[in-house]
């Protein structure tokens, strides 16, 4: 990281992902399906965080990156509801 931080624990993210897994199972997904969905999002989020760290000092690029990520997630959610 840029200020000498080597490891960050985003505890509210972790608890949110745990809760999401439980909700998905309560909605009818298997444990495996819920775990896969949560892991996919966790990896997506980490890649976005890494990408945005590299451009954090360029507001225009940061905004564009956020909009692209939101559009990608929206597309994934829409495809999921059609499946």
mmCIF file of the N, C-alpha and C atoms, coordinates in Angstrom:
data_MODEL
# 
_entry.id   MODEL 
# 
loop_
_atom_site.group_PDB 
_atom_site.id 
_atom_site.type_symbol 
_atom_site.label_atom_id 
_atom_site.label_alt_id 
_atom_site.label_comp_id 
_atom_site.label_asym_id 
_atom_site.label_entity_id 
_atom_site.label_seq_id 
_atom_site.pdbx_PDB_ins_code 
_atom_site.Cartn_x 
_atom_site.Cartn_y 
_atom_site.Cartn_z 
_atom_site.occupancy 
_atom_site.B_iso_or_equiv 
_atom_site.pdbx_formal_charge 
_atom_site.auth_seq_id 
_atom_site.auth_comp_id 
_atom_site.auth_asym_id 
_atom_site.auth_atom_id 
_atom_site.pdbx_PDB_model_num 
ATOM 1   N N  . UNK A 1 1  ? 0.851   -1.176  0.000   1.00 0.00 ? 1  UNK A N  1 
ATOM 2   C CA . UNK A 1 1  ? 0.000   0.000   0.000   1.00 0.00 ? 1  UNK A CA 1 
ATOM 3   C C  . UNK A 1 1  ? 0.899   1.243   0.000   1.00 0.00 ? 1  UNK A C  1 
ATOM 4   N N  . UNK A 1 2  ? 0.312   2.368   -0.185  1.00 0.00 ? 2  UNK A N  1 
ATOM 5   C CA . UNK A 1 2  ? 1.109   3.563   -0.403  1.00 0.00 ? 2  UNK A CA 1 
ATOM 6   C C  . UNK A 1 2  ? 1.699   4.181   0.856   1.00 0.00 ? 2  UNK A C  1 
ATOM 7   N N  . UNK A 1 3  ? 1.174   3.880   2.033   1.00 0.00 ? 3  UNK A N  1 
ATOM 8   C CA . UNK A 1 3  ? 1.692   4.509   3.252   1.00 0.00 ? 3  UNK A CA 1 
ATOM 9   C C  . UNK A 1 3  ? 2.371   3.507   4.170   1.00 0.00 ? 3  UNK A C  1 
ATOM 10  N N  . UNK A 1 4  ? 2.860   2.411   3.594   1.00 0.00 ? 4  UNK A N  1 
ATOM 11  C CA . UNK A 1 4  ? 3.564   1.427   4.388   1.00 0.00 ? 4  UNK A CA 1 
ATOM 12  C C  . UNK A 1 4  ? 2.688   0.377   5.024   1.00 0.00 ? 4  UNK A C  1 
ATOM 13  N N  . UNK A 1 5  ? 1.418   0.356   4.680   1.00 0.00 ? 5  UNK A N  1 
ATOM 14  C CA . UNK A 1 5  ? 0.506   -0.654  5.202   1.00 0.00 ? 5  UNK A CA 1 
ATOM 15  C C  . UNK A 1 5  ? 0.577   -1.861  4.279   1.00 0.00 ? 5  UNK A C  1 
ATOM 16  N N  . UNK A 1 6  ? 0.871   -3.016  4.844   1.00 0.00 ? 6  UNK A N  1 
ATOM 17  C CA . UNK A 1 6  ? 1.010   -4.216  4.027   1.00 0.00 ? 6  UNK A CA 1 
ATOM 18  C C  . UNK A 1 6  ? -0.241  -5.089  4.019   1.00 0.00 ? 6  UNK A C  1 
ATOM 19  N N  . UNK A 1 7  ? -1.097  -4.951  5.005   1.00 0.00 ? 7  UNK A N  1 
ATOM 20  C CA . UNK A 1 7  ? -2.243  -5.841  5.125   1.00 0.00 ? 7  UNK A CA 1 
ATOM 21  C C  . UNK A 1 7  ? -3.409  -5.076  5.734   1.00 0.00 ? 7  UNK A C  1 
ATOM 22  N N  . UNK A 1 8  ? -4.561  -5.201  5.110   1.00 0.00 ? 8  UNK A N  1 
ATOM 23  C CA . UNK A 1 8  ? -5.759  -4.513  5.590   1.00 0.00 ? 8  UNK A CA 1 
ATOM 24  C C  . UNK A 1 8  ? -6.845  -5.560  5.824   1.00 0.00 ? 8  UNK A C  1 
ATOM 25  N N  . UNK A 1 9  ? -7.499  -5.479  6.958   1.00 0.00 ? 9  UNK A N  1 
ATOM 26  C CA . UNK A 1 9  ? -8.644  -6.340  7.240   1.00 0.00 ? 9  UNK A CA 1 
ATOM 27  C C  . UNK A 1 9  ? -9.887  -5.460  7.177   1.00 0.00 ? 9  UNK A C  1 
ATOM 28  N N  . UNK A 1 10 ? -10.742 -5.761  6.247   1.00 0.00 ? 10 UNK A N  1 
ATOM 29  C CA . UNK A 1 10 ? -11.986 -5.003  6.080   1.00 0.00 ? 10 UNK A CA 1 
ATOM 30  C C  . UNK A 1 10 ? -13.087 -5.793  6.777   1.00 0.00 ? 10 UNK A C  1 
ATOM 31  N N  . UNK A 1 11 ? -13.163 -5.655  8.085   1.00 0.00 ? 11 UNK A N  1 
ATOM 32  C CA . UNK A 1 11 ? -14.016 -6.535  8.881   1.00 0.00 ? 11 UNK A CA 1 
ATOM 33  C C  . UNK A 1 11 ? -15.493 -6.400  8.555   1.00 0.00 ? 11 UNK A C  1 
ATOM 34  N N  . UNK A 1 12 ? -15.956 -5.216  8.186   1.00 0.00 ? 12 UNK A N  1 
ATOM 35  C CA . UNK A 1 12 ? -17.374 -5.114  7.836   1.00 0.00 ? 12 UNK A CA 1 
ATOM 36  C C  . UNK A 1 12 ? -17.645 -5.833  6.518   1.00 0.00 ? 12 UNK A C  1 
ATOM 37  N N  . UNK A 1 13 ? -16.667 -5.862  5.620   1.00 0.00 ? 13 UNK A N  1 
ATOM 38  C CA . UNK A 1 13 ? -16.824 -6.624  4.384   1.00 0.00 ? 13 UNK A CA 1 
ATOM 39  C C  . UNK A 1 13 ? -16.921 -8.108  4.714   1.00 0.00 ? 13 UNK A C  1 
ATOM 40  N N  . UNK A 1 14 ? -16.043 -8.589  5.569   1.00 0.00 ? 14 UNK A N  1 
ATOM 41  C CA . UNK A 1 14 ? -16.030 -10.013 5.909   1.00 0.00 ? 14 UNK A CA 1 
ATOM 42  C C  . UNK A 1 14 ? -17.347 -10.451 6.526   1.00 0.00 ? 14 UNK A C  1 
ATOM 43  N N  . UNK A 1 15 ? -17.865 -9.670  7.457   1.00 0.00 ? 15 UNK A N  1 
ATOM 44  C CA . UNK A 1 15 ? -19.137 -10.051 8.078   1.00 0.00 ? 15 UNK A CA 1 
ATOM 45  C C  . UNK A 1 15 ? -20.284 -9.932  7.082   1.00 0.00 ? 15 UNK A C  1 
ATOM 46  N N  . UNK A 1 16 ? -20.219 -8.974  6.185   1.00 0.00 ? 16 UNK A N  1 
ATOM 47  C CA . UNK A 1 16 ? -21.250 -8.842  5.155   1.00 0.00 ? 16 UNK A CA 1 
ATOM 48  C C  . UNK A 1 16 ? -21.241 -10.031 4.208   1.00 0.00 ? 16 UNK A C  1 
ATOM 49  N N  . UNK A 1 17 ? -20.053 -10.499 3.849   1.00 0.00 ? 17 UNK A N  1 
ATOM 50  C CA . UNK A 1 17 ? -19.957 -11.660 2.970   1.00 0.00 ? 17 UNK A CA 1 
ATOM 51  C C  . UNK A 1 17 ? -20.487 -12.912 3.660   1.00 0.00 ? 17 UNK A C  1 
ATOM 52  N N  . UNK A 1 18 ? -20.184 -13.058 4.935   1.00 0.00 ? 18 UNK A N  1 
ATOM 53  C CA . UNK A 1 18 ? -20.722 -14.198 5.701   1.00 0.00 ? 18 UNK A CA 1 
ATOM 54  C C  . UNK A 1 18 ? -22.252 -14.156 5.715   1.00 0.00 ? 18 UNK A C  1 
ATOM 55  N N  . UNK A 1 19 ? -22.805 -12.991 5.993   1.00 0.00 ? 19 UNK A N  1 
ATOM 56  C CA . UNK A 1 19 ? -24.245 -12.847 6.052   1.00 0.00 ? 19 UNK A CA 1 
ATOM 57  C C  . UNK A 1 19 ? -24.865 -13.096 4.671   1.00 0.00 ? 19 UNK A C  1 
ATOM 58  N N  . UNK A 1 20 ? -24.217 -12.636 3.626   1.00 0.00 ? 20 UNK A N  1 
ATOM 59  C CA . UNK A 1 20 ? -24.706 -12.848 2.270   1.00 0.00 ? 20 UNK A CA 1 
ATOM 60  C C  . UNK A 1 20 ? -24.793 -14.335 1.947   1.00 0.00 ? 20 UNK A C  1 
ATOM 61  N N  . UNK A 1 21 ? -23.781 -15.089 2.351   1.00 0.00 ? 21 UNK A N  1 
ATOM 62  C CA . UNK A 1 21 ? -23.803 -16.532 2.141   1.00 0.00 ? 21 UNK A CA 1 
ATOM 63  C C  . UNK A 1 21 ? -25.004 -17.172 2.817   1.00 0.00 ? 21 UNK A C  1 
ATOM 64  N N  . UNK A 1 22 ? -25.295 -16.743 4.031   1.00 0.00 ? 22 UNK A N  1 
ATOM 65  C CA . UNK A 1 22 ? -26.450 -17.273 4.762   1.00 0.00 ? 22 UNK A CA 1 
ATOM 66  C C  . UNK A 1 22 ? -27.761 -16.905 4.072   1.00 0.00 ? 22 UNK A C  1 
ATOM 67  N N  . UNK A 1 23 ? -27.867 -15.665 3.632   1.00 0.00 ? 23 UNK A N  1 
ATOM 68  C CA . UNK A 1 23 ? -29.085 -15.212 2.956   1.00 0.00 ? 23 UNK A CA 1 
ATOM 69  C C  . UNK A 1 23 ? -29.298 -15.996 1.665   1.00 0.00 ? 23 UNK A C  1 
ATOM 70  N N  . UNK A 1 24 ? -28.234 -16.179 0.889   1.00 0.00 ? 24 UNK A N  1 
ATOM 71  C CA . UNK A 1 24 ? -28.359 -16.926 -0.361  1.00 0.00 ? 24 UNK A CA 1 
ATOM 72  C C  . UNK A 1 24 ? -28.829 -18.362 -0.119  1.00 0.00 ? 24 UNK A C  1 
ATOM 73  N N  . UNK A 1 25 ? -28.332 -18.967 0.934   1.00 0.00 ? 25 UNK A N  1 
ATOM 74  C CA . UNK A 1 25 ? -28.791 -20.320 1.273   1.00 0.00 ? 25 UNK A CA 1 
ATOM 75  C C  . UNK A 1 25 ? -30.265 -20.307 1.683   1.00 0.00 ? 25 UNK A C  1 
ATOM 76  N N  . UNK A 1 26 ? -30.665 -19.315 2.433   1.00 0.00 ? 26 UNK A N  1 
ATOM 77  C CA . UNK A 1 26 ? -32.072 -19.206 2.840   1.00 0.00 ? 26 UNK A CA 1 
ATOM 78  C C  . UNK A 1 26 ? -32.991 -18.938 1.652   1.00 0.00 ? 26 UNK A C  1 
ATOM 79  N N  . UNK A 1 27 ? -32.418 -18.387 0.579   1.00 0.00 ? 27 UNK A N  1 
ATOM 80  C CA . UNK A 1 27 ? -33.195 -18.147 -0.637  1.00 0.00 ? 27 UNK A CA 1 
ATOM 81  C C  . UNK A 1 27 ? -33.224 -19.372 -1.548  1.00 0.00 ? 27 UNK A C  1 
ATOM 82  N N  . UNK A 1 28 ? -32.540 -20.442 -1.128  1.00 0.00 ? 28 UNK A N  1 
ATOM 83  C CA . UNK A 1 28 ? -32.635 -21.689 -1.868  1.00 0.00 ? 28 UNK A CA 1 
ATOM 84  C C  . UNK A 1 28 ? -31.371 -22.175 -2.550  1.00 0.00 ? 28 UNK A C  1 
ATOM 85  N N  . UNK A 1 29 ? -30.295 -21.394 -2.507  1.00 0.00 ? 29 UNK A N  1 
ATOM 86  C CA . UNK A 1 29 ? -29.050 -21.865 -3.093  1.00 0.00 ? 29 UNK A CA 1 
ATOM 87  C C  . UNK A 1 29 ? -28.421 -22.913 -2.184  1.00 0.00 ? 29 UNK A C  1 
ATOM 88  N N  . UNK A 1 30 ? -27.681 -23.813 -2.786  1.00 0.00 ? 30 UNK A N  1 
ATOM 89  C CA . UNK A 1 30 ? -26.949 -24.785 -1.982  1.00 0.00 ? 30 UNK A CA 1 
ATOM 90  C C  . UNK A 1 30 ? -25.784 -24.075 -1.311  1.00 0.00 ? 30 UNK A C  1 
ATOM 91  N N  . UNK A 1 31 ? -25.201 -24.746 -0.328  1.00 0.00 ? 31 UNK A N  1 
ATOM 92  C CA . UNK A 1 31 ? -24.025 -24.179 0.339   1.00 0.00 ? 31 UNK A CA 1 
ATOM 93  C C  . UNK A 1 31 ? -22.934 -23.888 -0.683  1.00 0.00 ? 31 UNK A C  1 
ATOM 94  N N  . UNK A 1 32 ? -22.726 -24.821 -1.604  1.00 0.00 ? 32 UNK A N  1 
ATOM 95  C CA . UNK A 1 32 ? -21.683 -24.669 -2.620  1.00 0.00 ? 32 UNK A CA 1 
ATOM 96  C C  . UNK A 1 32 ? -21.966 -23.483 -3.548  1.00 0.00 ? 32 UNK A C  1 
ATOM 97  N N  . UNK A 1 33 ? -23.211 -23.352 -3.981  1.00 0.00 ? 33 UNK A N  1 
ATOM 98  C CA . UNK A 1 33 ? -23.581 -22.229 -4.850  1.00 0.00 ? 33 UNK A CA 1 
ATOM 99  C C  . UNK A 1 33 ? -23.401 -20.896 -4.137  1.00 0.00 ? 33 UNK A C  1 
ATOM 100 N N  . UNK A 1 34 ? -23.841 -20.836 -2.890  1.00 0.00 ? 34 UNK A N  1 
ATOM 101 C CA . UNK A 1 34 ? -23.712 -19.598 -2.113  1.00 0.00 ? 34 UNK A CA 1 
ATOM 102 C C  . UNK A 1 34 ? -22.249 -19.263 -1.885  1.00 0.00 ? 34 UNK A C  1 
ATOM 103 N N  . UNK A 1 35 ? -21.464 -20.266 -1.542  1.00 0.00 ? 35 UNK A N  1 
ATOM 104 C CA . UNK A 1 35 ? -20.031 -20.050 -1.307  1.00 0.00 ? 35 UNK A CA 1 
ATOM 105 C C  . UNK A 1 35 ? -19.340 -19.559 -2.571  1.00 0.00 ? 35 UNK A C  1 
ATOM 106 N N  . UNK A 1 36 ? -19.699 -20.158 -3.721  1.00 0.00 ? 36 UNK A N  1 
ATOM 107 C CA . UNK A 1 36 ? -19.098 -19.740 -4.991  1.00 0.00 ? 36 UNK A CA 1 
ATOM 108 C C  . UNK A 1 36 ? -19.455 -18.294 -5.316  1.00 0.00 ? 36 UNK A C  1 
ATOM 109 N N  . UNK A 1 37 ? -20.713 -17.917 -5.100  1.00 0.00 ? 37 UNK A N  1 
ATOM 110 C CA . UNK A 1 37 ? -21.146 -16.550 -5.383  1.00 0.00 ? 37 UNK A CA 1 
ATOM 111 C C  . UNK A 1 37 ? -20.423 -15.551 -4.488  1.00 0.00 ? 37 UNK A C  1 
ATOM 112 N N  . UNK A 1 38 ? -20.309 -15.870 -3.218  1.00 0.00 ? 38 UNK A N  1 
ATOM 113 C CA . UNK A 1 38 ? -19.632 -14.982 -2.273  1.00 0.00 ? 38 UNK A CA 1 
ATOM 114 C C  . UNK A 1 38 ? -18.150 -14.871 -2.634  1.00 0.00 ? 38 UNK A C  1 
ATOM 115 N N  . UNK A 1 39 ? -17.526 -15.981 -2.973  1.00 0.00 ? 39 UNK A N  1 
ATOM 116 C CA . UNK A 1 39 ? -16.106 -15.961 -3.332  1.00 0.00 ? 39 UNK A CA 1 
ATOM 117 C C  . UNK A 1 39 ? -15.883 -15.178 -4.616  1.00 0.00 ? 39 UNK A C  1 
ATOM 118 N N  . UNK A 1 40 ? -16.782 -15.307 -5.582  1.00 0.00 ? 40 UNK A N  1 
ATOM 119 C CA . UNK A 1 40 ? -16.667 -14.548 -6.831  1.00 0.00 ? 40 UNK A CA 1 
ATOM 120 C C  . UNK A 1 40 ? -16.699 -13.052 -6.527  1.00 0.00 ? 40 UNK A C  1 
ATOM 121 N N  . UNK A 1 41 ? -17.666 -12.639 -5.693  1.00 0.00 ? 41 UNK A N  1 
ATOM 122 C CA . UNK A 1 41 ? -17.752 -11.218 -5.353  1.00 0.00 ? 41 UNK A CA 1 
ATOM 123 C C  . UNK A 1 41 ? -16.523 -10.760 -4.581  1.00 0.00 ? 41 UNK A C  1 
ATOM 124 N N  . UNK A 1 42 ? -16.042 -11.572 -3.647  1.00 0.00 ? 42 UNK A N  1 
ATOM 125 C CA . UNK A 1 42 ? -14.865 -11.197 -2.865  1.00 0.00 ? 42 UNK A CA 1 
ATOM 126 C C  . UNK A 1 42 ? -13.669 -10.983 -3.782  1.00 0.00 ? 42 UNK A C  1 
ATOM 127 N N  . UNK A 1 43 ? -13.477 -11.862 -4.747  1.00 0.00 ? 43 UNK A N  1 
ATOM 128 C CA . UNK A 1 43 ? -12.368 -11.719 -5.693  1.00 0.00 ? 43 UNK A CA 1 
ATOM 129 C C  . UNK A 1 43 ? -12.565 -10.492 -6.583  1.00 0.00 ? 43 UNK A C  1 
ATOM 130 N N  . UNK A 1 44 ? -13.795 -10.267 -7.040  1.00 0.00 ? 44 UNK A N  1 
ATOM 131 C CA . UNK A 1 44 ? -14.109 -9.092  -7.843  1.00 0.00 ? 44 UNK A CA 1 
ATOM 132 C C  . UNK A 1 44 ? -13.774 -7.820  -7.066  1.00 0.00 ? 44 UNK A C  1 
ATOM 133 N N  . UNK A 1 45 ? -14.210 -7.779  -5.819  1.00 0.00 ? 45 UNK A N  1 
ATOM 134 C CA . UNK A 1 45 ? -13.983 -6.616  -4.974  1.00 0.00 ? 45 UNK A CA 1 
ATOM 135 C C  . UNK A 1 45 ? -12.490 -6.378  -4.732  1.00 0.00 ? 45 UNK A C  1 
ATOM 136 N N  . UNK A 1 46 ? -11.730 -7.452  -4.488  1.00 0.00 ? 46 UNK A N  1 
ATOM 137 C CA . UNK A 1 46 ? -10.297 -7.303  -4.233  1.00 0.00 ? 46 UNK A CA 1 
ATOM 138 C C  . UNK A 1 46 ? -9.568  -6.805  -5.482  1.00 0.00 ? 46 UNK A C  1 
ATOM 139 N N  . UNK A 1 47 ? -9.942  -7.324  -6.643  1.00 0.00 ? 47 UNK A N  1 
ATOM 140 C CA . UNK A 1 47 ? -9.322  -6.848  -7.889  1.00 0.00 ? 47 UNK A CA 1 
ATOM 141 C C  . UNK A 1 47 ? -9.635  -5.380  -8.118  1.00 0.00 ? 47 UNK A C  1 
ATOM 142 N N  . UNK A 1 48 ? -10.876 -4.988  -7.840  1.00 0.00 ? 48 UNK A N  1 
ATOM 143 C CA . UNK A 1 48 ? -11.253 -3.579  -7.986  1.00 0.00 ? 48 UNK A CA 1 
ATOM 144 C C  . UNK A 1 48 ? -10.463 -2.707  -7.014  1.00 0.00 ? 48 UNK A C  1 
ATOM 145 N N  . UNK A 1 49 ? -10.348 -3.155  -5.783  1.00 0.00 ? 49 UNK A N  1 
ATOM 146 C CA . UNK A 1 49 ? -9.581  -2.400  -4.790  1.00 0.00 ? 49 UNK A CA 1 
ATOM 147 C C  . UNK A 1 49 ? -8.126  -2.230  -5.233  1.00 0.00 ? 49 UNK A C  1 
ATOM 148 N N  . UNK A 1 50 ? -7.521  -3.315  -5.719  1.00 0.00 ? 50 UNK A N  1 
ATOM 149 C CA . UNK A 1 50 ? -6.137  -3.248  -6.194  1.00 0.00 ? 50 UNK A CA 1 
ATOM 150 C C  . UNK A 1 50 ? -6.011  -2.299  -7.378  1.00 0.00 ? 50 UNK A C  1 
ATOM 151 N N  . UNK A 1 51 ? -6.950  -2.391  -8.322  1.00 0.00 ? 51 UNK A N  1 
ATOM 152 C CA . UNK A 1 51 ? -6.931  -1.521  -9.497  1.00 0.00 ? 51 UNK A CA 1 
ATOM 153 C C  . UNK A 1 51 ? -7.068  -0.055  -9.086  1.00 0.00 ? 51 UNK A C  1 
ATOM 154 N N  . UNK A 1 52 ? -7.999  0.195   -8.168  1.00 0.00 ? 52 UNK A N  1 
ATOM 155 C CA . UNK A 1 52 ? -8.243  1.575   -7.772  1.00 0.00 ? 52 UNK A CA 1 
ATOM 156 C C  . UNK A 1 52 ? -7.123  2.139   -6.905  1.00 0.00 ? 52 UNK A C  1 
ATOM 157 N N  . UNK A 1 53 ? -6.409  1.294   -6.200  1.00 0.00 ? 53 UNK A N  1 
ATOM 158 C CA . UNK A 1 53 ? -5.252  1.768   -5.449  1.00 0.00 ? 53 UNK A CA 1 
ATOM 159 C C  . UNK A 1 53 ? -4.213  2.347   -6.402  1.00 0.00 ? 53 UNK A C  1 
ATOM 160 N N  . UNK A 1 54 ? -4.052  1.703   -7.549  1.00 0.00 ? 54 UNK A N  1 
ATOM 161 C CA . UNK A 1 54 ? -3.057  2.156   -8.524  1.00 0.00 ? 54 UNK A CA 1 
ATOM 162 C C  . UNK A 1 54 ? -3.432  3.496   -9.162  1.00 0.00 ? 54 UNK A C  1 
ATOM 163 N N  . UNK A 1 55 ? -4.720  3.850   -9.144  1.00 0.00 ? 55 UNK A N  1 
ATOM 164 C CA . UNK A 1 55 ? -5.157  5.105   -9.776  1.00 0.00 ? 55 UNK A CA 1 
ATOM 165 C C  . UNK A 1 55 ? -5.793  6.071   -8.777  1.00 0.00 ? 55 UNK A C  1 
ATOM 166 N N  . UNK A 1 56 ? -5.564  5.844   -7.492  1.00 0.00 ? 56 UNK A N  1 
ATOM 167 C CA . UNK A 1 56 ? -6.252  6.640   -6.464  1.00 0.00 ? 56 UNK A CA 1 
ATOM 168 C C  . UNK A 1 56 ? -5.986  8.137   -6.548  1.00 0.00 ? 56 UNK A C  1 
ATOM 169 N N  . UNK A 1 57 ? -4.897  8.508   -7.189  1.00 0.00 ? 57 UNK A N  1 
ATOM 170 C CA . UNK A 1 57 ? -4.568  9.935   -7.261  1.00 0.00 ? 57 UNK A CA 1 
ATOM 171 C C  . UNK A 1 57 ? -5.132  10.608  -8.519  1.00 0.00 ? 57 UNK A C  1 
ATOM 172 N N  . UNK A 1 58 ? -5.873  9.867   -9.335  1.00 0.00 ? 58 UNK A N  1 
ATOM 173 C CA . UNK A 1 58 ? -6.488  10.419  -10.549 1.00 0.00 ? 58 UNK A CA 1 
ATOM 174 C C  . UNK A 1 58 ? -8.000  10.270  -10.433 1.00 0.00 ? 58 UNK A C  1 
ATOM 175 N N  . UNK A 1 59 ? -8.642  11.340  -10.024 1.00 0.00 ? 59 UNK A N  1 
ATOM 176 C CA . UNK A 1 59 ? -10.071 11.289  -9.739  1.00 0.00 ? 59 UNK A CA 1 
ATOM 177 C C  . UNK A 1 59 ? -10.882 10.867  -10.961 1.00 0.00 ? 59 UNK A C  1 
ATOM 178 N N  . UNK A 1 60 ? -10.509 11.330  -12.135 1.00 0.00 ? 60 UNK A N  1 
ATOM 179 C CA . UNK A 1 60 ? -11.247 10.981  -13.351 1.00 0.00 ? 60 UNK A CA 1 
ATOM 180 C C  . UNK A 1 60 ? -11.190 9.477   -13.606 1.00 0.00 ? 60 UNK A C  1 
ATOM 181 N N  . UNK A 1 61 ? -10.013 8.892   -13.493 1.00 0.00 ? 61 UNK A N  1 
ATOM 182 C CA . UNK A 1 61 ? -9.859  7.452   -13.694 1.00 0.00 ? 61 UNK A CA 1 
ATOM 183 C C  . UNK A 1 61 ? -10.569 6.664   -12.599 1.00 0.00 ? 61 UNK A C  1 
ATOM 184 N N  . UNK A 1 62 ? -10.521 7.170   -11.388 1.00 0.00 ? 62 UNK A N  1 
ATOM 185 C CA . UNK A 1 62 ? -11.173 6.495   -10.268 1.00 0.00 ? 62 UNK A CA 1 
ATOM 186 C C  . UNK A 1 62 ? -12.692 6.461   -10.459 1.00 0.00 ? 62 UNK A C  1 
ATOM 187 N N  . UNK A 1 63 ? -13.262 7.561   -10.883 1.00 0.00 ? 63 UNK A N  1 
ATOM 188 C CA . UNK A 1 63 ? -14.699 7.616   -11.141 1.00 0.00 ? 63 UNK A CA 1 
ATOM 189 C C  . UNK A 1 63 ? -15.070 6.683   -12.283 1.00 0.00 ? 63 UNK A C  1 
ATOM 190 N N  . UNK A 1 64 ? -14.278 6.699   -13.359 1.00 0.00 ? 64 UNK A N  1 
ATOM 191 C CA . UNK A 1 64 ? -14.543 5.813   -14.498 1.00 0.00 ? 64 UNK A CA 1 
ATOM 192 C C  . UNK A 1 64 ? -14.454 4.352   -14.074 1.00 0.00 ? 64 UNK A C  1 
ATOM 193 N N  . UNK A 1 65 ? -13.471 4.014   -13.263 1.00 0.00 ? 65 UNK A N  1 
ATOM 194 C CA . UNK A 1 65 ? -13.304 2.647   -12.784 1.00 0.00 ? 65 UNK A CA 1 
ATOM 195 C C  . UNK A 1 65 ? -14.503 2.211   -11.949 1.00 0.00 ? 65 UNK A C  1 
ATOM 196 N N  . UNK A 1 66 ? -14.987 3.090   -11.116 1.00 0.00 ? 66 UNK A N  1 
ATOM 197 C CA . UNK A 1 66 ? -16.147 2.785   -10.278 1.00 0.00 ? 66 UNK A CA 1 
ATOM 198 C C  . UNK A 1 66 ? -17.389 2.570   -11.126 1.00 0.00 ? 66 UNK A C  1 
ATOM 199 N N  . UNK A 1 67 ? -17.584 3.408   -12.141 1.00 0.00 ? 67 UNK A N  1 
ATOM 200 C CA . UNK A 1 67 ? -18.733 3.255   -13.026 1.00 0.00 ? 67 UNK A CA 1 
ATOM 201 C C  . UNK A 1 67 ? -18.650 1.948   -13.816 1.00 0.00 ? 67 UNK A C  1 
ATOM 202 N N  . UNK A 1 68 ? -17.453 1.595   -14.282 1.00 0.00 ? 68 UNK A N  1 
ATOM 203 C CA . UNK A 1 68 ? -17.264 0.341   -15.020 1.00 0.00 ? 68 UNK A CA 1 
ATOM 204 C C  . UNK A 1 68 ? -17.578 -0.864  -14.125 1.00 0.00 ? 68 UNK A C  1 
ATOM 205 N N  . UNK A 1 69 ? -17.098 -0.823  -12.899 1.00 0.00 ? 69 UNK A N  1 
ATOM 206 C CA . UNK A 1 69 ? -17.341 -1.928  -11.961 1.00 0.00 ? 69 UNK A CA 1 
ATOM 207 C C  . UNK A 1 69 ? -18.829 -2.050  -11.652 1.00 0.00 ? 69 UNK A C  1 
ATOM 208 N N  . UNK A 1 70 ? -19.502 -0.928  -11.464 1.00 0.00 ? 70 UNK A N  1 
ATOM 209 C CA . UNK A 1 70 ? -20.944 -0.948  -11.182 1.00 0.00 ? 70 UNK A CA 1 
ATOM 210 C C  . UNK A 1 70 ? -21.708 -1.523  -12.370 1.00 0.00 ? 70 UNK A C  1 
ATOM 211 N N  . UNK A 1 71 ? -21.311 -1.149  -13.585 1.00 0.00 ? 71 UNK A N  1 
ATOM 212 C CA . UNK A 1 71 ? -21.972 -1.672  -14.783 1.00 0.00 ? 71 UNK A CA 1 
ATOM 213 C C  . UNK A 1 71 ? -21.737 -3.178  -14.917 1.00 0.00 ? 71 UNK A C  1 
ATOM 214 N N  . UNK A 1 72 ? -20.529 -3.621  -14.623 1.00 0.00 ? 72 UNK A N  1 
ATOM 215 C CA . UNK A 1 72 ? -20.234 -5.054  -14.692 1.00 0.00 ? 72 UNK A CA 1 
ATOM 216 C C  . UNK A 1 72 ? -21.076 -5.835  -13.681 1.00 0.00 ? 72 UNK A C  1 
ATOM 217 N N  . UNK A 1 73 ? -21.153 -5.339  -12.457 1.00 0.00 ? 73 UNK A N  1 
ATOM 218 C CA . UNK A 1 73 ? -21.971 -6.011  -11.446 1.00 0.00 ? 73 UNK A CA 1 
ATOM 219 C C  . UNK A 1 73 ? -23.449 -6.011  -11.833 1.00 0.00 ? 73 UNK A C  1 
ATOM 220 N N  . UNK A 1 74 ? -23.914 -4.893  -12.349 1.00 0.00 ? 74 UNK A N  1 
ATOM 221 C CA . UNK A 1 74 ? -25.312 -4.806  -12.775 1.00 0.00 ? 74 UNK A CA 1 
ATOM 222 C C  . UNK A 1 74 ? -25.594 -5.861  -13.853 1.00 0.00 ? 74 UNK A C  1 
ATOM 223 N N  . UNK A 1 75 ? -24.675 -6.012  -14.812 1.00 0.00 ? 75 UNK A N  1 
ATOM 224 C CA . UNK A 1 75 ? -24.832 -7.013  -15.857 1.00 0.00 ? 75 UNK A CA 1 
ATOM 225 C C  . UNK A 1 75 ? -24.849 -8.422  -15.292 1.00 0.00 ? 75 UNK A C  1 
ATOM 226 N N  . UNK A 1 76 ? -23.993 -8.681  -14.300 1.00 0.00 ? 76 UNK A N  1 
ATOM 227 C CA . UNK A 1 76 ? -23.965 -10.004 -13.678 1.00 0.00 ? 76 UNK A CA 1 
ATOM 228 C C  . UNK A 1 76 ? -25.265 -10.295 -12.938 1.00 0.00 ? 76 UNK A C  1 
ATOM 229 N N  . UNK A 1 77 ? -25.783 -9.298  -12.221 1.00 0.00 ? 77 UNK A N  1 
ATOM 230 C CA . UNK A 1 77 ? -27.038 -9.472  -11.493 1.00 0.00 ? 77 UNK A CA 1 
ATOM 231 C C  . UNK A 1 77 ? -28.196 -9.720  -12.467 1.00 0.00 ? 77 UNK A C  1 
ATOM 232 N N  . UNK A 1 78 ? -28.218 -8.972  -13.566 1.00 0.00 ? 78 UNK A N  1 
ATOM 233 C CA . UNK A 1 78 ? -29.289 -9.139  -14.549 1.00 0.00 ? 78 UNK A CA 1 
ATOM 234 C C  . UNK A 1 78 ? -29.220 -10.521 -15.180 1.00 0.00 ? 78 UNK A C  1 
ATOM 235 N N  . UNK A 1 79 ? -28.021 -10.975 -15.516 1.00 0.00 ? 79 UNK A N  1 
ATOM 236 C CA . UNK A 1 79 ? -27.864 -12.304 -16.103 1.00 0.00 ? 79 UNK A CA 1 
ATOM 237 C C  . UNK A 1 79 ? -28.279 -13.383 -15.106 1.00 0.00 ? 79 UNK A C  1 
ATOM 238 N N  . UNK A 1 80 ? -27.988 -13.143 -13.843 1.00 0.00 ? 80 UNK A N  1 
ATOM 239 C CA . UNK A 1 80 ? -28.327 -14.111 -12.807 1.00 0.00 ? 80 UNK A CA 1 
ATOM 240 C C  . UNK A 1 80 ? -29.832 -14.243 -12.626 1.00 0.00 ? 80 UNK A C  1 
ATOM 241 N N  . UNK A 1 81 ? -30.538 -13.131 -12.738 1.00 0.00 ? 81 UNK A N  1 
ATOM 242 C CA . UNK A 1 81 ? -31.989 -13.178 -12.563 1.00 0.00 ? 81 UNK A CA 1 
ATOM 243 C C  . UNK A 1 81 ? -32.666 -13.845 -13.751 1.00 0.00 ? 81 UNK A C  1 
ATOM 244 N N  . UNK A 1 82 ? -32.024 -13.851 -14.921 1.00 0.00 ? 82 UNK A N  1 
ATOM 245 C CA . UNK A 1 82 ? -32.589 -14.493 -16.096 1.00 0.00 ? 82 UNK A CA 1 
ATOM 246 C C  . UNK A 1 82 ? -32.304 -15.995 -16.124 1.00 0.00 ? 82 UNK A C  1 
ATOM 247 N N  . UNK A 1 83 ? -31.335 -16.427 -15.335 1.00 0.00 ? 83 UNK A N  1 
ATOM 248 C CA . UNK A 1 83 ? -30.951 -17.853 -15.343 1.00 0.00 ? 83 UNK A CA 1 
ATOM 249 C C  . UNK A 1 83 ? -31.916 -18.713 -14.584 1.00 0.00 ? 83 UNK A C  1 
# 
